Amino acid sequence: LRGALQRYGVLDCFDVLIFSGEVGVTKPHPRVFTLALDGLGVKPHECLHVGDLQRTDIAGAQQAGMHTAWIHRPVYAGNEQHDASPEVIVSSVMELAQRLLG
C-alpha cells in the first residue's frame, strides 16, 4: 500500500501511516490505534476515527477511546452490527465532510 500511495503521489499527504503488515497486527488490535494516536500526538477523545467496517474499525476505535464515524455501504460491509454502534453513520466520505463542515 505504501508503494501504491507513492506511485499516485499522495504518500506525503499524510502525517502518520499505520500499516498492519508493518506493525504485525490488524484492527481491532489496540496497538494499531495507539500507534496512530502516538504518531499524531493526540489523546483518543480528540480523534474521530472513520471506518467502513464496524467489527474492526469502529469496535477497535471505541475500545481505544476514540470518537467514531461509520461509512455504511451495505453492499460492501453488510448490515449494522449493534455491538459496535458508531456516533455518526454516513453513506459516503462526501456526506461525512458535509456533516462535519456544515
N, C-alpha and C positions, 0 to 999 in steps of 0.2 A: 504494500500500500504506500509506503514511504516513496518508493520509486515512481509509482503512478502519480502521486501528488507532485513530485519534482518534474516529471515529464509535462504535466499540464500547467506548470508554472505557478502553482498555488501553495507549495510547501512553506514558503516564507510568510504566508498569510496567518499562520498560527504561532502563538507564543509557546504552547505546550502541546505535544502529541504523545499519546499513550497508546501503544500497540500491544495487544495481548501476546503476539508472537515474540516480542522483545522482552516483556516482563515475566512471561511464563505462567500467567493466569488470565482467565477471561471473566467478563462480567457475569454474574453479580459479585465476584470476589471483591472484598473491601479494598484490597491493595490497588486495584485499578483506579478507584475513586480517590483514595488517599494520595496516590502519586499525582493525579491531576490537581487536586487541591493544593498540595505542597508546591507543585510547579508553578501554579498561579499565585501562590502566597495569599490565599483567602481561606476563610472559615466556611464550613459546609452551609451554614444558614445564609451565607452571602451569595450562594450559587443557585442557578437554575439549570438542572440537567435535562436536556431534551433528548428523547429517545423514541424509537418506534417499536420496541419490544418490552412489554410490561415485566415479564419474568426475569429479564436481565437488566435492562436499562433502568426502569422505574423502581423495581424492588431493590436493586443494588444502591441506587442513589438515595432512596429513602432510608435504607439501613445506615448510610453514611451521614445522614442528617441534612441532605440537600433538598431544595425545592425541586419539583418535577413537573415536566410537561410531556405529554404523550402525543406523538403524531400517529393518530389512529388511521391505519389503512387496512380495512378488513380483508381485502384480497391477499395482502401480504402477511399481516400479523394475526388475523383471526379475530375472535370476539374478545370483549373486555374480560379481564381477569379481576375478580373482586378482591383478591388478596393483595393487590398492588395498585391501589387507586391513586392516580396522579392528581395534582392540584389543578392542572389545566389539561384539557383534551381538545385537540385541533385535528383537522384533516390534512394540513399541509404546512410547510415552513412559511409560506406566504401568509396563511391565516394566523400563525403564531406571531409573525412580525407585526401584522396589523393590530393584533390584540395588545402586544407589548408597547408599540409605539403610538397607539391611539389613532 
